[in-house]
Amino acid sequence: MAEIITMPRLSDTMTEGVVAKWLKHVGDKIEEGDILAEIETDKATMEFESFHEGTLLHIGVNEGETASVDTLLAIIGDEGDDYKSLLKQANGSSDVSEKEDAPVEVAEEASVSGQVDAPAGVEVITMPRLSDTMTEGTVAKWLKKVGETVDEGDILAEIETDKATMEFESFHQGTLLYIGVNEGDSASVDAVLAIIGDKGTDVTAFAEGLKSQSVESKSAEVKKEKPAKEVPVSKEPAKAVSQQPVVPVTSNTGGRIVASPLAKKLAAEKSINLAHIQGTGEGGRIIKRDIENYTPGTATGAQMPFIPSGQESFEEVPNSQMRKVIARRLGESKFTAPHYYLNVEFDMDNAIAFRTQYNSIPDTKISFNDIIVKAAALALKQHPQVNSQWFDDRIKKNHHVHIGVAVAVEDGLLVPVLKFANEQSLTQIGSQVKDFAGRARNKKLTPEEMEGSTFTISNLGMFGITDFTSIINQPNSAILSVGAIVQKPVVKEGNIVVGNTMKLTLACDHRTVDGATGALFLETLKGYIENPVTMLI
């Protein structure tokens, strides 16, 4: 009897999985304990073994595709079993593909298009999900061209996600027959990226069918969203840019100037005031000849009105994947987490002396940011509520300290994570932060290096910013904003002296961190920063 195999829950936080690779194919014999597939969870890529034996009759999730936990993954049974009733039961539909012997990807895409039959032996490659937050990708560069041979494991393209530019390798072999997303274009996850098959196979009609289906889907979405897109932004301004701005000018007699459009254009280019030109055209109309024959210096002593020489112009830059995700995630954080802010100012004299002495050790160099990271990590161990995460039905208090350090890059902001920061020395923290910052700016960080933070630090002190507030990097409960060290008069022991101070702002999620809790955390943090030697004890 045929058995339905569902997407397993391979970790405690897993809600969906991605089939990285099928190790068995339709028609293969399956023994209990055989590895069916490699499944990418939210934490790792893991092998999934079969608890049944028989023949693999159907694959419900293609390589690179995502499915929720408990959805249909595959069907195993005796060879020749009729499994269509199980598909109807699982999918709630009687529309089942009849093409059992066709490749999995082709069957899936053919059923989607509903119009065009797939040529035999072709594989449809879709946009992969290369990070946990990725919803669409941009093809930065194709490394294979149409007509070239592709082997399993070859790098097809470089794809820009919301976090990095990553290489995408092929799980199939054959000839690259079709490219669905050009370099620089974006496509949603699971959209048609390319088609691979036997050399000489004509996939033109099949590709057009897939493309038409995609266009129809997008048109339906656009119709639903039409009320939000009633005002065209780019077309009219673009038309205005192509024209020369002409300021309405009146003549000395108070009458309106009459000039041909070409004359106005030439006058604007040459910064000539039309009020100073006598028109020779019909009815005194200023024409091209008048502008060309005009000699400066013949104007009267009247005040010349201002004529701008510049033009209104703008540039539209497509949003990168990183910028889209920053907008979405920070918007969600700002409007779902009730933020409040605690402001403090610390005495930095001892920290400056400590850093100078510490850096006197050969081959050792730490920054003030490294001192703050270490101090925050130690303070978080004493205040786990600040190191917590909010869920609708519970609060998760983390006993480990993973600090995210915000790094500015050309397209936006990345937050690499220092794992177990409280256990690292100042030198180790400094070395790791420097490495992360360099690779972040070159887009060489891996998704794993940007996941799992329990607290975040954002430092703009190096830009001369004295104080600012940040948006919480969810699911964290707080973020610390660090300003510049400023030299100014301070009162010490009743005397006004020159001192060095630094302002910090702690943004907290009021659902998890109450005001007193945040204040106690800052008090502990103050002890470490104003007396850094205590961090070494």
Secondary structure, DSSP 8 states (H G I E B T S, - for coil): --EEEE----STT-SEEEEEEESS-TT-EE-TT-EEEEEE-SS-EEEEE-SS-EEEEEE-S-TT-EEETTSEEEEEESTT---HHHHHHHHT-S-----SSS-HHHHHHHHHHSSS---TT-EEEE----STT-SEEEEEEESS-TT-EE-TT-EEEEEE-SS-EEEEE-SS-EEEEEESS-TT-EEETTSEEEEEESTT---HHHHHHHHHHHHHHHHHHHHHTGGGG-S--SHHHHHHHTS------B-TTS-B--B-HHHHHHHHHTT--GGG----SGGG-B-HHHHHT--TT---SS-------S----------HHHHHHHHHHHHHHHHS-EEEEEEEEE-HHHHHHHHHHTTSTT----HHHHHHHHHHHHHHH-TTTTEEEETTEEEE-SS--EEE-EEETTEEE--EETTGGGS-HHHHHHHHHHHHHHHHTT---GGGGS--SEEEEE-GGGT---------TTBSEEEEEEEEEEEEEEETTEEEEEEEEEEEEEEETTT--HHHHHHHHHHHHHHHHSGGGGG-
